[in-house]
Amino acid sequence: MPESSTYNSHPATNGVNRHYKKSTYAQIYEPHSEELSPLQKHIQFWDRDSDGVIWPLDVYRGFRQLGFGLFFSIGSLLIPIFFSYPTRLGHSLIPDPMFRIYVNDINKAKHGSDTGIYDYDGNFNHERFEQMFERFDSSGEGGLTADDLLRLWKKNRCAADPAGWSFAFMEWWTTYVLLQKDGLVRREDLKACYDGSLFWQIKDEREKRDGCIDRKSFGMRNFFASP
């Protein structure tokens, strides 16, 4: 099991919104927020210059800034390898040799066997989000355990869709490593993850802590972590 996250949960509060007014979130995210779909907002953290293109190096740097270890962050480069071409199709049939992800067509990278919380236009379905907790929150504490997420993943698997199963598993595994506290992924944290605001808060909070080493890796903290 990966190391526990050191991130304190319950980020989606009014206090957080006040914090964002002085943060990177306000400087980069808010000016463009009305132009973006919810799915585009979810990945905007990795498009730091807001040019609509996410390079593989942007993906790696983003995961490092979120506190992931070296090994995990290198593994995140599978994201542009698999999702670059679907987002490229709106621009050209020729694959991008740089494996860049195009933000405006990120909805085309939606895969099967997912929760359906994002629709095929990249919109957020609040009803499906709440239904997910109604069906799978076994503790009744407003959060999902690793077992809950495994049941959710198994329930959503479509027939003859091993690629979708794999992508969904990797996404939920990463989400659990990033968000879990005391074994639970809280509703508020997960919703902030879906709208993308959580990533900015984690980045800003980590930058405020001098010399912190809280990389989320696989137990080899001192090898994979960096201040």
N, C-alpha and C positions, 0 to 999 in steps of 0.2 A: 504494500500500500504506500502511495506517495506520502511525503511529509505533510503534516497539517499546515494549513495556511495560517500565517500570522496576521492576516488582515482582519480587522474588526468589522463585523457585519453591521446590518441596518444602515446602509449608506443612503437610501432613498428617502431622505427626510428634508424638511424645510431648511434645517441647518446646513445640509450638504449644498442645497441650492444657493444659499448665501455664500458659502465657501467658493462655489464655482465662479461667482462674480469677480473674484480676484485671481482666478486660476487660469491655467492653460486652456481649460474648457471654454471659458468666456472669450478668450482671445482668438481661438481657432474654430471652435465648434458652433457657437451661438450665431455668428453672422451668417452661417449657411444653413442653419437648422431647418428653416421653413422651406428650403429648396429640396431637401432630401427626403426620401422615403424612410420609414422606420428601419428597414434593413440596411439602407445606405448609412444611416446614423450609427448603426451597430458597428460598422467597420471603419467609420470616419477616423477613429483613433489612429489607424495605421496610415492614413493619408494626411500626414502632418502638414504638408504644404498646400493642401486643398486643391490640387491640380487634377483630381479625378483619376489618378493612377497610383496604384500601390506596387512598389517594387519589392522583390524578394528581400532585399536588405531592410526595407521598411518593416516587413513582417518580423524578421529576426529582432530588430531593435525594439519593436513594440513589445514583444514577449519578454525581452530582457528588462524593459522598463516596468513591466507588470510584476517582476520578481521571479520569473522562471529561470532555472539554471541553464547552463551552457548546452547540455545534452538535449534538454526539452526544447530549447529555442532553436537549435539546429534542426530538430525534428519538425518544427513548425514550418520549415521550408517546403514540406509536402503540400502545404496549402496552395501556394502559387503554382506548383507543378500540376495539381489536379484541377484547380479552379480558374486558371488563367484563360484557357481556351474557350470555355463557355461564355465568359465575359467579353472575349475578343470578337465573338461572332457578330456583334452589332457593328463592328468596325471593319472586319476583314475575315475572309475564310482562311487566310494564312495564319497559322499559329504565331504568337508573339515569341520570338527567339529569346527574349529577356524574361519570359514568364511573368509579365506584369498583369495585375488584376485591374480591370476597368470598373470603377465604382458605379457609373451610371447604369451598367448592365449586370450588376451583381445578382439581381433576381434570376438571371438565366443560369446561375450556378446552383440554384436550389436543387437539392437531390431528393430522392425518394426515401421512404422509411423514416421520415422525420416527424415532428410533432404537429406540423401544420399551423403552428403559431404564427409563422410568416406565410402569407399567401403567395401566389405566383407573381404578384405585382410588387412584392416586398412590403406589404402592409402588415401591421401587427393585429392579431385577432385576440382581443381581450377575453372573450368568452372561452376560447380554447385554452388560454393561459390559466384561467381560474379553474376550468374543468380538470386540468392536469393535476392541480393540487387536491381537488375534491376526490379524485380517483386514486391518487398514488401517495398522498401524505399519510403514511401509516401511523406516525407518531401523534398526529393531530396538533402539532406545534407550529404549523405554518412553515414547514420546511421538508426537504426531501433527503432521505439518507442514501447511502450508496446502494443499498438493496432496493430502495424505491426507484432510483434511477435505472437500475438494471431491469426491474420489472417494466418500467416505462419503455425502455429500449426494446425489450423483447416483444412487448405489445405492439409497437409501431413497425416491426419488421414486415416488409411486404415480400411476397413470394418471388423467388428468382431475382433478388436485388442485393447480392452480396456487397456491391459497391456502396449502396445506400446504407446497409447495416454498418459497414466499416466506418464511413464518414460520421454517421450518427454516434457510434461508439466513441470515436476519437473526440468529437465535440463535447459529449457529456463527460468524458474522462477529464478533459482539460477544464471544463466548467467546475467540476467537483474539486480538482486540485486548487483552482483559483479561489473558489468561494466558500468551501466548507469551513465551518467552525463548530467544534464539538460534534463533528459527524453529520451536520445538517447544512444543506444549501437553503437558505432562507428565501421566502417569497419576495421580500423587498430587494434583496441582493440580486436575485435572478432577474427580476423585472428591470432593474437598473443595468444589468448585463445586456438584456435584450435591446434596450434603448441606447446603449453605448456609453451612458454617462458614468457608469462605474469605473470604466478603464481610466478615465481622466482623473477621477478621485484617487484611485490607487497610485497612479503615477505621481501626483502632486504630494500625497501623504508620504510616499517613500522618499521623495526628494527633500522633504523637511527633516527626515531623520538622518543625521550625520553618521556615516560609517556603518549603516545597518547592513546586516547579512541575513536576508530572509528568503533566499531563493527557494522556489518550489521545485524540488527535483525528486530524487529517488533515494534519499538518505545519505548521499555522498556530498553533504553540504559544503565542506571546506574545499573540495576539489572543483565543484561546479559553480560555486557562488563567487560573487565579486561584490565589493562594497558599493 
